[in-house]
Amino acid sequence: MKKRDIASLTIDELTILMEEFNERSFRGSQIFQWIHQKNIESIDEMTNLSKALREKIKCNFELNKLKIEEKYISNIDKTTKYLFALKDNNIIESVLMHYSYGNTACISSQVGCRMGCAFCASTLEGLIRNLTAGEMLDQIYQIQKDTKEKVSNIVIMGSGEPLDNLDNILLFIELINHPKGQNIGQRHITLSTCGLVDKMYDLASKKLQITLAVSLHAPNDAIRRKMMPIAKKYAMDEVLKACHHYIEMTNRRITFEYALIDRVNDKKEHARELGEKLKGMLCHVNLIPMNPVKESIFKESTSNSVKDFLDILQSYGIQTTVRRKLGSDIDAACGQLRRRYLEKK
């Protein structure tokens, strides 16, 4: 019988479990705090539980902890990239970024990805499997343990499409937000999607206070379909309609991610076309100077093109910023480091 990951249980589930074990119900809260607040490495560290109870837990559950396989620290900005080994020996990656407002962890939601975006290294090997909520949480726990620094913001923007793993994502948000755990507020969590419209409606119905970031990367369907296979299933008008619905349901501003690619989507007419589509919307556009991927034919936009694009969008009254490039000396873009590791192996 395959053991369940105890780190993926809610506090209510742990309380019920203790009652089934004929234990006092408050033991469930104690176990939750051991895992999510004290970040223990093994069930045996739960020293205020009897040895008999710990053995009973170990017979039915396991605590799946990640192992740091490799770590790289940028000499430019101290961005730290982690390669984590999972229990089944799959490899995922996470990034710790330092900002004036606190530390941000960028975590993965899947091993690999099946979305096939042409400019992203995460998808080159395809999707292997979803991560559990516990595996997503432990990326943050291991980063904090390694750096002895608190993570205050989370972006679910690493390898994988989060909405392709929605049930585990919702559980992750519930667990990381719990006051007896890390207590990271929903407004400090950003979830990125390439535009799975049906799942965007599902997420909107939850009325969470997280930030939804939508990878747009093009001003129209013709260009978007060349870069993002998902655009062949969902037209841009459908994606934007889902975004309007999300704003209406949550009263939260949408972020649009736009990777600027030389002579593909970065011309002035592209900026004007995008401005016409987004003007008046409760949104923010995050322009991303593309990190070059060895396997991709796409090239980074020039600084002049980035500035022109920024100026045009701002002329439409759209709040627009250019993402600061971090960790460029350590392959910090999604999927790059994992791919190099797999190639070496």
N, C-alpha and C positions, 0 to 999 in steps of 0.2 A: 504494500500500500504506500502510495506516494504521500509524504508528509507535507502539510500545508505550511506556508511561510507565516509565522506568527506575527511578523511585523506588518502584515497586510490586514490584520484584524482591527476593527474599531473597538473603542472602549466598551461599547454596549455588547459587542460580541464576546469580548473577553470576560465581561461580568457574567453573562449567561453561561459561558464555558465553566467558570469557577463554580457556579451553582450546580452544573451537571457533574462536576467533580466532587460535589458535596463539601465545597470550601466556602468560606465567607465571601460574599459578593465583592467586598472592597479589594480583594486580592486582584481582581481584574484591573482596577485603577492603578494598583502598584506595579503590575506587569507592564501596563501601558507606559508608565513613567520611566521604568527601567529602560525600555526600548527606545522611546521617542524623546525623552528628556535627558537621560543619563547616557544614552547611546552605548550601551554595553555590547560586547563582542560575542558573548555566549550566554545561554540560559543559566549556566552554573553561577554567573555573577549576580543573580537575583538573590542576594544573601538574606533578605528578610522573608523568604519563602522556605518552607521546610524542604529537606532533601527529598522526601517522598513526593511532594507536589512537583518539584523540579523534574524528577524522574518521570512522573506521569506526563508532564508537558513534553518532555523530550521524546517520549514514546509516540506522541501524536503530531508534534510540530517541530519545525526547525527554524533557526534564525539564520537566514541566508545573508552573509556579509560579503561585501565586495573587497577585493584585494587590489591594492595599487600595483599595477604591472609596470607602468612607466610614468614619469612625471617630468615636465619641462617648465622652466620658469623663464619668461621673456627678459632679456637684458634691456629691452627698450622701456617697458612699462610694468614689469613684474606680473603681468598676466600669467596664470599658471594653468597648464593643460594636463589633465589626468587621463591615462588609459587605465580603465578598471577591468579586471577579470571577474566574470560571474562564476557561479558555482559549476555551471556546465561548460566552462572554459571559453564561452563567447566573450568578446571584447566590446566595451562601449567607451565613450569618451565624455568628459565634462570639462568645463572651463570655469575658473574663478577670475573675476575681473574686479578691479579696484576703482571705485568712483568716489567723488567727494561726499556723496550722500550715503555711502556704505558699500559693503561687498555684495556683488551679484554673482550667483552661481547659474551657469547655463548647463542644463542637464538634458540627457537623452531620454526618450520615451519608448524607443524600440531598438533592437539590434538590427542595424541596417534600415532600409526604407524601400517601399515599393512604388513611390510616387514618380520616380524617373526624371526629375528636373535636370535639365542638361548642364547647368552650371554648378551642380552640387556633388561633392565627392561621397556623401553619405549613401547615395542610392546606387552606386556603381556595382555593388555586390548583391543588390536586391534585399528583400526583407527576410530575416531569419526567424524572428519571433518578437512578440510584445514583451515589454518589461512589466513586472508586477509593480504594484504601488510600493511595496517594501524595497524593491531594487531602485526605484526612483528616489525614494527617501534616503537610502543609504549613500547615494552619491553626495548628498548634502552633508550627511553625518560624517562621512569619511573625510570630506574636504575640511570640515570644521575641526575634526580630530587632528588632521595632519598639520593644519596651519595655526591651530589654537586661536582662530579668529571666528567671529560670528558672521554667518551669512544672513543678510537682512532682506535681500531681494532675490527672486527666482525667475528665470526665463526658461520655459520649456521649449527650447529652440535648438537643441542639439540634434543628434541623429534621430530620424524617425518623424512620422507625421502624428502629432498628439491626438488628433481627432479620429485617427484610425485605431486608437487604443483608448477610446473615450471612457469606458467603465473604470479602467484602472486609473485614468487621469482624475476622474471625479473623486475616487477614493483617496488618491494621493493628496488632493487639495483639502479634503476633509481632515486627513491625518496631520498634515503639516500645519494646518490652521488651528489645531486643537490647543486650548489653553494649558492642558497638562502635557503637551509635547513641545514643539518648537514655537508655537504660537505666532507664526508668520502670517500677517494679515493678507486677505485675498487681494487687496489693492496693491500689494507688493509682489504679486505673481502675474507674469505675462505668459500667455499661451499663443504659440504661433501655428498657423495653418496655411496650407497652400490653396485652400478653398474647397473643402468638402462640404458642399452646400447643405445637404441633408443633416449632417452632423452639426453644422453651425446653428441650424434651427433647434436641434436637440439641446445644444449648449445654452442657447438663449432662453429656453424654457426653464432652465435651472435658476435664472436670475442671479447669477454669481456676480461678485464685484471685482473679478479679475479683469485684466486688460487683454482684449483679443487683438492679436496682430495678424494681419492677413497678407500673405506674400503675393503681391500683385505683379510686380516686375515688368509690366507692359501697359500701354495705354489702350490697347484694343485686342480683340480676339486673334487676329491674324498673327501678330507678333507673339502673343502669349502662347499660342498653340505650338509654335516652333521651339519653345523653351520648356513648357510645362505640359506633360501629357494629360493632366487633370483638366486642362482647359478644353480638351476635346469632349469631355463629359459635361462640364458646367461652363456655360458662356459667361463672359464678364458681367453682363447685365444681371444674370442670376446671382452671381457672387455679391454684387453691389446691393441687390435687393435683400439678400440675406443679412448684409451688414446693416442696412437701414432697420431691419427687423430687430437685430441684436441691440442696436442703440435704443430703439423704442422700448424694448423689454427691460433693459438694464440701466438706461440713462448713463451708459459708459461710453467714453470716446473710443473709437476704433483707431488702431495704428495700421497704416499700410506700409509694408516693407517693399522697397523698390531698389533692386540691385542694378546699378548703372553699368551697362555693357557697351563698350566702344562701338559706335556706328550701328548698333542693333536697336536700342531702346532709349538712347540718350540725346537725341536731336531736339532742337527747339520746338519743332512741330509736335514731337511726342509729348513734351512738357505741356504745351498748350492744349492738346487733346485730353491729357489726363486732368488738367486743371478744369476743363469744361465739365468733366464727369464728376469731379469731387467737390466742386465749389458749393458752399452752403451746407455741407455735411459736417457733422460733429466728428472730426477726424484729425489725424496727425500723420504726415508722411515722413518716413524715415529713409532717407537716401543712403544707399550702401555702396561705397566704392568697392567693387567686386574683388575678393581675394582670388588671384589666379589659381586655377586648378589644372594640374599638368595634363590631365586626360581631356580637357575641354578646349574647344577652338575659340571660346570667348575670351576677350581681352578687357582689361580695366579701362574705364573712361578716363579721359584727360581731366586735369584739374579745372580747365576752362569750361569743359562740358558740364562738369558737376556744378560749377558756380552758375552757369547760365540756367540750368535746369532748376536749381534752387530759387533763383531770382524770379523766374517765370511763375512757378507754383505759388510763391509768396505774393505775387502780384494779383493772384486770384483770391487772396485772403485765406489761403490754406496754410496752417501752421506746418512748417517744414524744417527739418534739421538734417545734417549730414552726420552719419554715425562715425564716431571716432574709431579709427582702425587700431585694433588691439592685437598683440601677439603675432604680428606678421612674421617674426623670426622663428616661431615655433609651430608653424602650420596650425594656427588656432581656428581656422574656418572649419565649418561642420564636415566631419568625415575624413579630413585630410590625414590626420595623425593615425587614425585607425587603419586607413588604407595602406599607409606606409608600413605599419606594423605587420599587417597580413601579407604584404608583398615580401617582407623579410622572412616571414615564417614559411 
